[in-house]
Every structure is written in C-alpha cells, then in structure tokens.
Amino acid sequence: MRALIKQGWQVVTTDSRFWIIVFLLVIFPAFFVYLYTVEANIREANLASVLRQKVSVVHTAVAALIETQSAPEQFFKILADNQTDLRELQIVSENNGVFTVTYDALGGEVGRVITQTQPFIMSKMTPGVSYTFPYHSFGVNKEQSFRSIVLPDGSSAFIFSEHDFTDYYELFAVREMRLQFTLIIIYLFLILLAYWVARQKNFATLYAAEVAKRQEHDTFMNSMVHELRAPLTALRGYASLIEESPNIGETERTFATRTKDSAARLIVLINDLLEVARIQSGKLSVTLADLNLMELLDGVVESSLPLAKKQGLEIRTDWQGKSINIKSDSKRLSQVITNLISNAIKYTEKGTITVSVKESFGAVVIAVSDTGVGISAEDQKKLFAPFVRVGTATQSNTVTGSGLGMWVTKRLVEQLGGTVSLESIQGIGTHVRVALPKSGPK
C-alpha cells in the first residue's frame, strides 16, 4: 500500500499542472496576503504617527503661547475653526496638588477642579511630551492628550485636548475594505483558473489507472513465474535422472548436465523476477524472530562450499566461535548473504572468499570480501540498479546472471532495517558490508 501511495504521489508531483495549481492556490495567495499584512501594518502605523504628530503640533503651539504669556483667545478661535477633530482644549494649572481649569477654548469649564488627575501627574514625568490615550464615549472613539510644561517661574501648567479622529479612521477602513474586496476578486479568479487547469487532467483518474495497471502487471508476473517454474523444475529433475543413469554414454550425460544447469539458471532468474515483482508491489514482507547469527552464517557458508570448491576457491570465516543473537528474518537474511557469496564466487578466479562479523553500537556488520577482479568506480555507481551487470564484455559473456542480484539484495537489507555498502578496487577485490540493527527494523 505504501508503495502504491508513493507511486501515486510521484505521478501527481511529476505533472507540471500540479505545481501550477499549488502556486495559484497556495504560494501566490500566501505571498500576496503576507505583503498585504505587512503593508497594512505599515499604513496603520503611519496613520497613528500622523495623528500623534497632529496633536503634538497643537500642543506645541499652545505651549509657546503659555510660556510667552500671550493671550490665546484668537489662536484658540482659529484652532476651533480649522481643526475639525478638536473637541476640547483646556489649560490646567496646579496649586498644592489641586488641578484647576484656567482656560477652556471650546466650553465654559473655567474654574472646574479636575478629579481624574492621574494623566496630568503622568505627563509631569516628561515635560514637553504629549501623551495620548484612547477614550470611548457614546459609541464614538476619541483620543485624549495631555502635556506638561514648565513655566518660567518654575511652576507647572498642563494642556489637555480631546480629539475625534473618526473621519480619518473611517477613510482608512474604506480603503482597507476596497483593497480586501480586490484581493477576494483576485483569489476567486485564481480558484477558477486552478479549476480550469485541474480539469485539463484528472489526477485521481490517472492515479487509479496507474494502480490498476500496477496490479495487472503484478498479477501477470506472478502467473508467468509460476507457470514457467513448474515445467522448468520438472525439466531439471528429469535431466538429473538422465545424468545419474548408468545406461547412457558420456556424450548423453554431458548433454543432460548442461540441460540441468540451464534449467537451474532459468529457475534462479524466474525466482529473481518474482522477488522483483513482490518488492515493486510492496508485498514483500519480513517475519522477525530471534536467531543465532553464527548458526545462520555457518549454514549459508556450508551450502556455498560446493560451488566454491568447483571453482577452486576457499571460503574462510572470521567470527572465532562467537555467538551473536539478533532479531531478523532468517530466510531473507540467508538470501542476502547467499547472494553476496554467490557474486563473490562468480567474479573470483582464484584466491579466497572471506565472511566476517563484527558488533558495532547496537548493530552487527556482516562483510563478504573476495580477491576477485574488482569493480570499477564507474560500475560502482550503477551496481545497485535493476538489470545492470558490471564488468567487461568478456566477463558479461562468461559470468551468468540477470543483473538483479544486488538490487534485490539492497531492497532486502532495507526491509530488514539495515544498509549495504561496497568498496572495490579493480584487480584487487571487493569488500561488501551489510549493517543490521540487532533489535530488528524500527
């Protein structure tokens, strides 16, 4: 199932239309919203800064009149006529902690004692600086501003003003609404465009078709393999009977031997193809169990000795009677080591094959080394690809194989939670290492 999902994802993501839709519906709108948010924050901050500056200018002008003891009546009248946002403008004096309105530009509160003195006291901390606080009254958002000034005689006076910036905020909100409406129209257009692009190719249909095609391929492969393996097994059996018969001549015996060997090679090839079909369809499973690694390796080496002796090779082991227990699949692990030893025998004309085991940080490393022809650096890059055979043209003609062994080996090792690596020098030999976790795949 995981393999099918992965394959379906590959089908989708390799189609350029998929990335166009992602760009239209996700990336482009996200980037546009990000720019809009940043710009909106900047515009809001600029508006607040402008309004604060507007208040500061009024307070600075009033402070200059107070400090020069000029009559502010005419100035206040001009402010009242031109500053449409101005709702209150008062001058407040302090005497023994009592704050009293000494001048009111827009009303008749002269002489009123102020009870809410905290903003005035706060403004005394930094004279000459206007402090603005939001104020909500009868459904209207207003701003109250305070500034403390120090008079020439050392006493303090205060400027209090109240502003209604509703017109400015409404204008800002209208512009924001228009921009948001524009963004909605653009995004709706992008949705329609993405829908049109998606309609050009139905990804779900393609994925379902690919799944059906893969299942059909797997069914065909399994049927073909089973249909071929049965007659070939019978052919090899009859060839063995003829080979062992005492009533035939040497020529007939030679022909029977060749027939048996050819049938055996075909059975190996068919088994490899079946293994490939299982791996590609995701049906290859492992059965984990506690096993003695040394006993398993002894069995694999023992079964490989006849082929090695036939080619005049020696198989050595390097684990000196140690006992290592791991959690793995004995059948699959035996298949892996058998493949590695078989390859080593095929490509070694003389010398030895060495199988060794080492423990390392919760893992075991099984190494198969040979003194064979080695593998070139160029061939090492493609060694684990399917249906690839390495070596010279002469070696390809003399050494039998389907080119699937190392590819299957790598996939089996990965199923067991391990890794496989290789070092080789032409003319010197090859060293293959399989690292497996002792506790099994995670």
Summary of the structure (lengths in Angstrom):
residues: 442
radius of gyration: 44.6
end to end distance: 18.2
largest distance: 142.3
contacts: 1239
relative contact order: 0.07
helix: 56%
strand: 21%
